[in-house]
Amino acid sequence: MTDAVFRETTAEPRTQAVPLSHLSLELGHFYMEDFEEGPGHLRRHFDRVRPWAEAARAAAAVQAGGKRPRISTCFLIDDYFTRFSSPAELVPLLLAEAERAGVTVDYLARESACADAGKVPVAEAVAGRLVEEPPPGSYGLRPPAAQAGWLANGRRSPVARTPQAMRKATAWQPPRETAARRHSVFLDVELWSDTPDGHRTWSCPFLAAVWQLVRLGLLRNQGEAVLVPQPHTASGFPEDWDELPPLIRLNPRADPFAAYRTCSVVPNRFLPVEHAVRVILDQTEVDPEALHQVAERSAHEAVAVPDSVAERISYVFYAGA
């Protein structure tokens, strides 16, 4: 007799690997009010982005160790918080201004897909992987992030309580950043808001954190990659945003969408949002098999990738609207 072990194939689901560039370079993150300001606003944006994008490409070439770096560009359009005009009108305008400035947009994404990508409730899945770091000296007086919808990078100020008889009132204490260097930079991030009828609206920082995980190729749903780019083969773009694929590849010769590292060139008004993104990523349990795949591939290519997911993202904040 032989010792045989039988397992159902569904018992060990495979984690799909995704192709990776060296750098995912974001050329903009626009809301509908940005488009409402007209072509001139887009023109000024891309004129400011171009030199910083070239610098990011040069830095990626250095990190690639002399090899040709694989670099893909992307642009994110907000169709989640507001809807304005149509893809048929706005996308050609966007691409025309990018081309005029000498910038190529390889991939275009809709922000609503970071909340819900059809059959995959993306934001809800990421929220389920939050691992809140209890600050030193905490006693569980505040509900966890999964209930409150707020996530902090340290200890909040204690909630004032009515003192018991013959006891003095608790003195006020300041909030405290967990990893503070001499002085604290404390941040408390709102992840979502709920209406009385149960409708949830995800916050801009939380969706931006999801967007970074997508660009880093670290999101999976039951082992399958989330937000896989769809090639754009039509002659134009649809009239309705819901008819536009969540993530489309505009340039058929583009390098892979996901990458070992990301860089975003955005106006400096995004600085507080991206600070919040780092707080969220530092307390998110990323799919371990996806992390292992990236580590294994980067080692094979001799590409240095930080262990911390938050350290894999970088920014250029330019002055102006």
C-alpha positions in Angstrom: 0.0 0.0 0.0 1.1 3.6 -0.6 0.4 6.6 1.4 -1.5 9.0 -0.8 -2.9 12.4 0.0 -5.8 13.7 -2.1 -6.7 17.4 -2.1 -9.3 19.3 -4.0 -7.8 21.9 -6.3 -10.2 24.5 -4.9 -8.7 23.9 -1.4 -5.5 25.7 -2.5 -6.5 28.6 -4.7 -3.7 30.0 -6.8 -2.8 33.7 -6.5 -2.6 35.2 -10.0 0.6 37.0 -10.8 0.6 40.3 -12.7 3.2 41.7 -15.0 5.2 44.5 -13.4 7.0 47.6 -14.6 9.7 49.3 -12.6 7.7 52.4 -12.1 4.0 53.4 -12.3 4.0 57.2 -13.1 0.8 59.0 -12.3 0.4 62.1 -14.5 -2.7 63.5 -12.7 -5.7 62.9 -10.5 -8.5 65.1 -11.6 -11.9 65.9 -10.2 -14.8 67.1 -12.3 -14.2 70.7 -11.1 -10.8 70.6 -12.7 -12.4 69.7 -16.1 -14.9 72.5 -15.6 -12.1 75.0 -15.7 -11.6 74.1 -19.4 -8.7 73.2 -21.6 -6.4 75.9 -20.3 -6.4 74.3 -16.8 -5.4 70.9 -18.4 -2.8 72.6 -20.5 -1.2 74.3 -17.4 -1.3 71.0 -15.5 0.6 69.0 -18.2 3.1 71.8 -18.7 3.9 71.6 -15.0 3.9 67.8 -15.0 6.3 67.2 -17.9 9.6 68.2 -16.3 8.9 66.4 -13.1 7.8 63.3 -15.1 11.1 63.4 -17.0 13.0 63.6 -13.7 11.0 60.6 -12.3 11.9 58.6 -15.5 15.6 59.5 -15.0 15.5 58.4 -11.3 13.9 55.1 -12.4 16.7 54.5 -14.9 19.2 54.9 -12.1 17.3 52.4 -9.9 17.2 49.9 -12.8 21.0 49.7 -12.7 21.6 50.7 -16.3 18.9 48.5 -17.8 16.0 50.0 -19.7 13.5 50.8 -17.1 9.9 49.7 -17.7 7.8 52.7 -17.0 4.0 53.1 -17.5 2.0 56.3 -17.1 -1.6 56.6 -15.8 -4.2 59.2 -15.1 -7.1 58.9 -12.6 -10.5 60.6 -13.3 -13.0 61.1 -10.5 -16.4 59.7 -11.4 -17.2 58.7 -7.9 -17.9 61.9 -6.0 -19.4 63.8 -8.9 -20.3 63.1 -12.5 -19.7 65.7 -15.2 -20.1 65.6 -18.9 -19.1 62.3 -20.5 -16.1 60.2 -21.5 -16.8 61.0 -25.1 -16.2 64.7 -24.4 -13.6 64.7 -21.7 -11.2 61.9 -22.5 -10.3 63.2 -26.0 -9.8 66.7 -24.5 -7.5 65.2 -21.8 -5.4 63.2 -24.3 -5.1 66.1 -26.7 -3.7 68.4 -24.0 -1.3 65.7 -22.8 -0.1 65.2 -26.4 0.3 68.9 -26.9 2.6 69.0 -23.8 4.6 66.0 -25.0 3.2 63.6 -22.4 1.8 60.2 -23.2 -1.0 58.7 -21.0 -0.7 54.9 -21.2 -3.6 54.0 -18.9 -6.8 55.7 -17.8 -8.7 54.7 -14.6 -12.0 55.7 -13.1 -12.0 56.4 -9.4 -15.3 54.7 -8.8 -13.6 51.4 -9.7 -11.5 51.8 -6.5 -14.8 51.6 -4.6 -16.6 49.0 -6.6 -15.3 47.2 -9.7 -18.4 45.4 -10.8 -18.5 42.1 -9.1 -15.7 43.1 -6.7 -16.4 45.5 -3.8 -12.8 46.7 -3.8 -12.9 49.3 -1.0 -14.9 47.0 1.3 -12.3 44.2 0.7 -9.4 46.5 1.6 -11.3 47.8 4.7 -11.6 44.3 5.8 -7.8 44.0 5.9 -7.2 47.0 8.1 -5.0 46.0 11.1 -5.2 49.0 13.5 -2.1 49.5 15.6 -3.1 50.0 19.2 -1.0 52.9 20.5 1.0 52.4 23.8 -1.2 53.0 26.8 -4.5 52.6 25.0 -7.4 51.0 26.9 -9.9 50.5 24.1 -12.0 53.5 25.0 -12.5 54.3 21.3 -14.2 51.8 19.0 -11.9 50.1 16.4 -11.5 51.6 12.9 -13.8 49.0 11.4 -16.7 50.4 13.5 -15.8 54.1 13.7 -14.5 54.6 10.2 -11.6 56.6 11.6 -7.9 55.5 11.6 -5.1 57.3 13.5 -1.3 57.1 13.5 -1.1 57.2 17.2 -2.9 57.9 20.5 -5.8 60.3 20.4 -6.5 62.7 23.2 -8.5 60.9 25.9 -12.2 61.5 25.9 -13.3 63.7 28.9 -15.2 61.7 31.4 -17.2 62.7 34.4 -15.0 62.2 37.5 -16.2 59.9 40.2 -17.0 61.4 43.6 -14.0 62.7 45.5 -11.7 62.3 42.5 -10.2 65.1 40.4 -11.1 65.4 36.8 -8.6 63.8 34.3 -6.2 66.4 33.0 -6.1 67.0 29.3 -3.5 65.1 27.3 -2.4 65.8 23.8 -2.6 63.3 21.0 0.7 61.4 20.3 2.1 59.9 17.1 3.2 56.4 17.6 6.4 56.7 15.6 7.1 60.4 16.5 10.5 61.8 16.2 10.9 64.3 19.0 7.6 65.9 18.2 4.4 64.4 17.0 2.6 64.8 13.7 -0.7 63.2 14.7 -3.3 62.4 12.0 -6.8 61.0 12.3 -8.1 59.9 9.0 -11.8 59.5 8.1 -12.2 56.4 6.0 -15.9 56.6 5.1 -19.2 58.2 6.1 -22.5 56.5 6.4 -26.0 58.0 5.9 -29.0 57.1 8.1 -30.3 54.9 5.3 -27.1 52.8 5.3 -25.4 54.3 2.2 -21.6 54.4 2.6 -19.4 56.9 0.9 -15.7 56.1 0.9 -13.3 59.0 1.6 -10.9 60.4 -0.9 -7.8 59.2 1.1 -9.1 55.7 1.4 -9.8 55.4 -2.3 -6.4 56.9 -3.0 -4.9 54.1 -0.8 -6.8 51.5 -2.8 -5.5 53.2 -6.0 -1.9 52.8 -4.8 -2.4 49.1 -4.0 -3.8 48.6 -7.5 -0.8 50.3 -9.0 1.6 48.2 -6.9 -0.1 45.0 -8.2 -1.0 44.0 -4.6 -4.8 43.6 -4.7 -6.4 40.2 -5.2 -9.9 38.9 -4.9 -10.0 35.1 -4.2 -6.6 34.9 -5.9 -7.6 36.8 -9.0 -6.0 40.2 -9.9 -8.2 43.2 -9.3 -8.7 45.9 -12.0 -6.9 44.3 -14.9 -6.4 46.8 -17.8 -8.7 46.4 -20.8 -7.4 47.4 -24.2 -9.1 50.4 -25.8 -10.0 49.2 -29.4 -13.0 51.4 -30.1 -12.7 54.5 -32.3 -14.1 56.7 -29.6 -15.4 56.8 -26.0 -18.9 56.1 -24.6 -21.4 58.8 -23.5 -21.9 57.3 -20.1 -19.2 56.8 -17.4 -20.5 53.4 -16.4 -19.9 52.2 -20.0 -16.2 53.0 -19.7 -14.1 50.1 -18.4 -12.7 50.7 -15.0 -9.1 50.7 -16.3 -8.2 50.9 -19.9 -4.9 50.7 -21.8 -4.7 53.5 -24.3 -1.2 52.8 -25.5 -0.9 49.3 -27.0 2.9 49.5 -26.6 2.8 50.5 -23.0 4.8 48.7 -20.3 2.8 46.9 -17.7 0.4 49.0 -15.6 1.4 47.7 -12.1 4.9 48.3 -10.9 7.4 47.8 -8.1 7.2 51.5 -7.2 4.8 54.3 -7.9 5.3 58.1 -8.3 2.5 60.6 -8.5 2.9 64.1 -9.9 0.0 66.1 -8.5 -0.8 69.7 -7.2 0.3 70.4 -3.6 -3.4 70.4 -2.5 -3.1 66.6 -2.5 -0.4 66.7 0.2 -2.8 66.1 3.2 -4.6 63.3 1.3 -1.4 61.5 0.5 -0.2 61.8 4.1 -3.4 60.0 5.0 -2.7 57.4 2.4 0.5 56.4 4.0 -1.2 56.1 7.4 -3.8 53.8 5.9 -1.2 51.6 4.0 0.9 51.3 7.2 -2.1 49.6 8.9 -3.3 47.5 6.0 -2.5 43.7 5.8 -1.6 43.2 2.2 -2.1 39.8 0.5 1.0 37.8 1.6 1.2 35.8 -1.6 1.0 38.9 -3.7 3.8 40.4 -1.6 5.8 37.2 -2.0 5.4 37.3 -5.8 6.7 40.8 -6.0 9.7 40.0 -3.7 10.6 36.9 -5.7 10.4 38.7 -9.0 12.3 41.8 -7.8 15.1 39.6 -6.4 15.3 37.8 -9.8 15.7 41.1 -11.5 18.0 42.5 -8.8 15.6 45.4 -8.2 15.6 46.8 -4.7 12.0 47.0 -3.3 11.3 48.3 0.2 9.6 45.8 2.6 7.1 48.6 3.7 4.4 49.1 1.1 4.1 52.8 2.0 7.8 53.2 1.2 7.2 52.0 -2.3 5.2 55.1 -3.2 6.6 58.6 -3.9 5.3 62.0 -5.0 6.1 65.2 -6.7 3.9 68.1 -5.4 4.0 71.1 -7.6 2.8 74.5 -6.7 -0.5 75.8 -8.1 -4.1 74.5 -8.5 
